[in-house]
Amino acid sequence: MRKKSEYAVYKGDSFICLGTMEECATYLGVKVSSIKFYSSRAYKRRGTKNKDPNHLIVFKIDDD
């Protein structure tokens, strides 16, 4: 059985939560598809382009 990847969610420089996509979505009250979008390069580019300090960012945690 494949282990699910974990993700870290930040709002600006503040840590929000850590867990699977499903756990993070439940914690934030959003859909799993939103977490997928928050982890995309396109969404990260939007945050840096707009310089929004409260931009949500989702990072995949590498588990080697």
C-alpha positions as CSV (number, residue, x, y, z in Angstrom):
1,M,0.0,0.0,0.0
2,R,1.3,3.4,-1.0
3,K,1.8,6.0,1.8
4,K,0.0,9.3,1.3
5,S,2.2,12.4,0.9
6,E,2.2,15.0,3.6
7,Y,1.8,18.7,3.0
8,A,2.7,21.8,5.1
9,V,0.4,24.8,4.9
10,Y,1.6,28.3,5.5
11,K,-0.2,31.7,5.5
12,G,2.6,34.2,4.8
13,D,5.4,33.2,7.3
14,S,3.0,31.5,9.8
15,F,2.7,27.8,9.9
16,I,-1.0,26.6,9.7
17,C,-1.1,22.8,9.6
18,L,0.6,19.6,8.5
19,G,-1.0,16.5,7.1
20,T,-2.4,14.8,4.0
21,M,-4.3,16.8,1.4
22,E,-7.5,15.5,2.9
23,E,-6.5,16.5,6.5
24,C,-5.4,19.9,5.4
25,A,-8.6,20.5,3.4
26,T,-10.7,19.5,6.4
27,Y,-8.7,21.8,8.8
28,L,-9.0,24.8,6.4
29,G,-12.6,24.0,5.5
30,V,-11.9,23.8,1.7
31,K,-12.1,21.1,-0.9
32,V,-9.1,18.8,-1.6
33,S,-9.0,20.3,-5.1
34,S,-8.3,23.7,-3.5
35,I,-5.3,22.2,-1.6
36,K,-4.0,20.8,-4.9
37,F,-4.3,24.3,-6.5
38,Y,-2.6,26.0,-3.5
39,S,0.4,23.7,-4.1
40,S,0.6,24.5,-7.8
41,R,3.3,26.6,-9.4
42,A,0.6,28.9,-10.9
43,Y,-0.8,29.7,-7.5
44,K,2.6,30.4,-6.0
45,R,3.4,32.7,-8.9
46,R,0.2,34.7,-8.2
47,G,1.2,35.2,-4.6
48,T,4.7,36.5,-5.5
49,K,3.3,38.6,-8.3
50,N,0.7,40.3,-6.0
51,K,3.1,40.4,-3.0
52,D,0.2,39.3,-0.7
53,P,1.6,38.7,2.8
54,N,-1.4,36.5,3.7
55,H,-1.1,34.2,0.7
56,L,-1.7,30.5,1.5
57,I,1.1,28.3,0.3
58,V,1.1,24.5,0.4
59,F,4.4,22.6,0.3
60,K,4.8,18.9,-0.3
61,I,7.0,17.3,2.4
62,D,9.5,14.9,0.9
63,D,9.7,11.7,2.8
64,D,12.8,9.8,1.7
